Amino acid sequence: MTATAAQVDESYGIRTSKAALPKAMKKVVLGATGVAGLVALASVLDLALGIPFQRQILMDVMFLVSAGIVMYMGWDSYKDLT
């Protein structure tokens, strides 16, 4: 006899609801988007002022492109969750 997911969750004392999962996913998506924004900000500061990475242009451009991709994916995922 196999146990269903609800039975397994109850056996460990974990109660999950369908409403709790999207809230947690929204927090993860917003957190990842926020971190990507911080990386983009640090890269722009480095390109402009040489702070904090001593103006390594190739790395700054790669960080900006990566942050842009993550921010777009976060925005697109957030639209799907709402």
MODELLER restraints for C-alpha pairs under 7 A, 6 or more apart:
rsr = mdl.restraints
at = mdl.atoms
rsr.add(forms.Gaussian(group=physical.xy_distance, feature=features.Distance(at['CA:9:A'], at['CA:15:A']), mean=6.35, stdev=0.5))
rsr.add(forms.Gaussian(group=physical.xy_distance, feature=features.Distance(at['CA:22:A'], at['CA:81:A']), mean=6.59, stdev=0.5))
rsr.add(forms.Gaussian(group=physical.xy_distance, feature=features.Distance(at['CA:26:A'], at['CA:78:A']), mean=6.50, stdev=0.5))
rsr.add(forms.Gaussian(group=physical.xy_distance, feature=features.Distance(at['CA:26:A'], at['CA:81:A']), mean=6.94, stdev=0.5))
rsr.add(forms.Gaussian(group=physical.xy_distance, feature=features.Distance(at['CA:29:A'], at['CA:74:A']), mean=5.53, stdev=0.5))
rsr.add(forms.Gaussian(group=physical.xy_distance, feature=features.Distance(at['CA:29:A'], at['CA:78:A']), mean=6.65, stdev=0.5))
rsr.add(forms.Gaussian(group=physical.xy_distance, feature=features.Distance(at['CA:33:A'], at['CA:70:A']), mean=6.64, stdev=0.5))
rsr.add(forms.Gaussian(group=physical.xy_distance, feature=features.Distance(at['CA:33:A'], at['CA:71:A']), mean=5.04, stdev=0.5))
rsr.add(forms.Gaussian(group=physical.xy_distance, feature=features.Distance(at['CA:33:A'], at['CA:74:A']), mean=5.63, stdev=0.5))
rsr.add(forms.Gaussian(group=physical.xy_distance, feature=features.Distance(at['CA:36:A'], at['CA:67:A']), mean=4.74, stdev=0.5))
rsr.add(forms.Gaussian(group=physical.xy_distance, feature=features.Distance(at['CA:36:A'], at['CA:70:A']), mean=6.37, stdev=0.5))
rsr.add(forms.Gaussian(group=physical.xy_distance, feature=features.Distance(at['CA:36:A'], at['CA:71:A']), mean=6.16, stdev=0.5))
rsr.add(forms.Gaussian(group=physical.xy_distance, feature=features.Distance(at['CA:37:A'], at['CA:67:A']), mean=6.63, stdev=0.5))
rsr.add(forms.Gaussian(group=physical.xy_distance, feature=features.Distance(at['CA:39:A'], at['CA:63:A']), mean=6.87, stdev=0.5))
rsr.add(forms.Gaussian(group=physical.xy_distance, feature=features.Distance(at['CA:39:A'], at['CA:67:A']), mean=6.46, stdev=0.5))
rsr.add(forms.Gaussian(group=physical.xy_distance, feature=features.Distance(at['CA:40:A'], at['CA:63:A']), mean=6.66, stdev=0.5))
rsr.add(forms.Gaussian(group=physical.xy_distance, feature=features.Distance(at['CA:40:A'], at['CA:64:A']), mean=5.22, stdev=0.5))
rsr.add(forms.Gaussian(group=physical.xy_distance, feature=features.Distance(at['CA:40:A'], at['CA:67:A']), mean=5.71, stdev=0.5))
rsr.add(forms.Gaussian(group=physical.xy_distance, feature=features.Distance(at['CA:43:A'], at['CA:60:A']), mean=5.03, stdev=0.5))
rsr.add(forms.Gaussian(group=physical.xy_distance, feature=features.Distance(at['CA:43:A'], at['CA:63:A']), mean=6.53, stdev=0.5))
rsr.add(forms.Gaussian(group=physical.xy_distance, feature=features.Distance(at['CA:43:A'], at['CA:64:A']), mean=6.38, stdev=0.5))
rsr.add(forms.Gaussian(group=physical.xy_distance, feature=features.Distance(at['CA:45:A'], at['CA:51:A']), mean=6.05, stdev=0.5))
rsr.add(forms.Gaussian(group=physical.xy_distance, feature=features.Distance(at['CA:46:A'], at['CA:52:A']), mean=5.86, stdev=0.5))
rsr.add(forms.Gaussian(group=physical.xy_distance, feature=features.Distance(at['CA:46:A'], at['CA:53:A']), mean=5.98, stdev=0.5))
rsr.add(forms.Gaussian(group=physical.xy_distance, feature=features.Distance(at['CA:46:A'], at['CA:54:A']), mean=6.73, stdev=0.5))
rsr.add(forms.Gaussian(group=physical.xy_distance, feature=features.Distance(at['CA:46:A'], at['CA:55:A']), mean=5.30, stdev=0.5))
rsr.add(forms.Gaussian(group=physical.xy_distance, feature=features.Distance(at['CA:47:A'], at['CA:55:A']), mean=5.69, stdev=0.5))
rsr.add(forms.Gaussian(group=physical.xy_distance, feature=features.Distance(at['CA:47:A'], at['CA:57:A']), mean=6.67, stdev=0.5))
rsr.add(forms.Gaussian(group=physical.xy_distance, feature=features.Distance(at['CA:47:A'], at['CA:60:A']), mean=6.80, stdev=0.5))
